[in-house]
């Protein structure tokens, strides 16, 4: 089935909120000690037939854009790449020179995904996830591969 990627619209809020709740325990994401409602951010939604197939949300700053969430519901199907490509194109069209994304130290799939698409590891922030867990107890202690989750890793890509 083909996937259509389009900008998030107000009518997508409920679907975005549901996806973020299923994948992230809720749309409220901690970033630098602040809570950000990812369901209200700009970005792109992927639709396959009548179903949501993925979502990417973006924080647009003056000097760089940051991907806050990127989720594809069909792993290895290309939806994540389509969503990322849409963000990259929009960022370039807006004159942005840099795109960043953060993930936890255990997220090997994200490490692979972003590095294969031109992102480079730029910074490791030790203990950031431990501090966030003090505020949000639902953050797990271990990731998908049994790796203890402690640190935040920043990836960046020049555009």
C-alpha positions in Angstrom: 0.0 0.0 0.0 1.3 3.4 -0.9 2.0 6.0 1.8 1.1 9.7 1.5 3.1 12.2 3.5 1.6 15.6 4.1 1.9 18.5 6.6 0.1 18.0 9.9 -3.2 19.8 10.0 -5.4 20.8 12.9 -7.7 17.9 12.1 -4.8 15.5 12.7 -4.4 16.5 16.4 -6.4 13.5 17.7 -4.5 11.0 15.6 -1.1 12.6 16.5 -2.0 12.6 20.2 -3.1 8.9 20.0 0.1 7.8 18.2 2.3 9.8 20.6 0.5 8.2 23.6 1.0 4.7 22.2 4.7 5.2 21.2 5.9 7.8 23.8 3.5 7.3 26.8 1.9 10.6 25.9 2.3 13.7 23.7 4.1 15.6 26.5 7.9 15.2 25.8 10.6 16.4 28.2 13.2 18.6 26.5 15.8 20.4 28.4 13.7 20.2 31.6 10.6 21.7 29.8 7.5 19.8 28.8 6.6 20.2 25.1 3.3 19.0 23.7 4.5 17.2 20.5 1.0 16.8 19.3 0.8 20.6 18.8 4.1 21.0 16.9 4.4 21.3 13.1 5.6 18.3 11.1 4.3 15.7 8.8 1.9 12.8 9.0 2.1 9.6 6.9 -1.2 8.0 5.8 -1.6 4.5 4.3 -5.1 4.0 3.0 -7.1 5.5 5.9 -4.7 4.7 8.6 -1.9 6.7 10.2 1.4 5.1 9.2 3.8 7.6 10.9 4.4 11.0 12.3 7.3 13.5 12.6 7.2 16.6 14.8 9.6 19.5 14.6 10.7 22.4 16.8 11.5 25.3 14.4 14.1 27.6 15.8 15.7 30.6 14.1 19.1 28.9 13.6 18.2 25.2 13.4 15.3 22.9 13.4 15.1 19.9 15.8 13.1 16.7 15.2 11.4 16.0 18.5 9.6 12.8 17.5 9.7 10.5 14.5 7.7 7.3 14.4 6.9 4.9 11.6 4.4 2.2 12.4 5.7 -0.2 9.6 9.4 -0.8 10.5 11.8 -1.0 7.5 9.0 0.1 5.1 10.5 3.5 4.2 7.9 5.6 6.0 10.5 7.0 8.4 12.7 8.0 5.5 9.7 9.7 3.7 8.9 11.7 6.8 12.5 12.7 7.3 12.9 13.7 3.6 9.8 16.0 3.9 11.4 17.8 6.9 14.7 18.1 5.2 13.1 19.6 2.1 11.1 22.1 4.1 14.1 23.1 6.2 16.2 23.6 3.1 13.5 25.6 1.4 13.3 27.8 4.6 17.0 28.4 4.4 17.9 26.3 7.4 21.5 25.0 7.5 21.2 22.5 10.2 18.8 19.8 11.5 19.2 18.0 14.9 17.6 15.1 16.7 18.1 13.7 20.2 17.7 10.1 21.3 18.6 8.0 24.3 21.8 6.0 24.5 20.0 2.7 24.1 18.2 3.5 20.8 20.4 1.6 18.4 17.7 1.6 15.7 17.7 5.5 15.8 21.5 5.5 15.7 21.5 3.4 12.6 18.6 5.3 11.0 20.0 8.8 11.4 23.6 8.0 10.6 22.7 6.3 7.4 20.8 9.5 6.4 23.7 11.9 6.9 23.4 12.7 10.6 26.5 12.7 12.8 26.8 12.1 16.5 27.6 15.5 18.0 27.2 15.4 21.8 26.5 13.0 24.6 24.8 14.4 27.6 25.5 12.0 30.5 22.6 11.4 33.0 20.0 13.4 31.2 17.5 10.6 31.0 18.1 9.7 34.6 17.1 13.3 35.6 14.1 13.2 33.3 13.0 9.9 34.9 12.9 11.7 38.3 10.1 13.9 36.7 8.5 11.1 34.6 8.6 7.8 36.3 7.2 6.1 33.2 10.5 6.4 31.4 11.8 2.8 31.4 15.1 1.8 33.0 16.1 -0.4 30.0 15.5 -0.2 26.2 14.5 -2.7 23.5 17.9 -4.4 23.6 18.2 -4.6 27.4 20.6 -1.6 27.4 20.3 0.6 30.6 18.9 4.1 29.6 20.9 7.0 31.1 22.2 9.4 28.5 20.9 11.7 25.7 22.7 11.7 22.4 22.5 14.6 19.9 22.8 13.9 16.2 23.1 16.8 13.7 23.0 17.0 9.9 24.2 19.9 7.8 21.7 20.9 5.1 
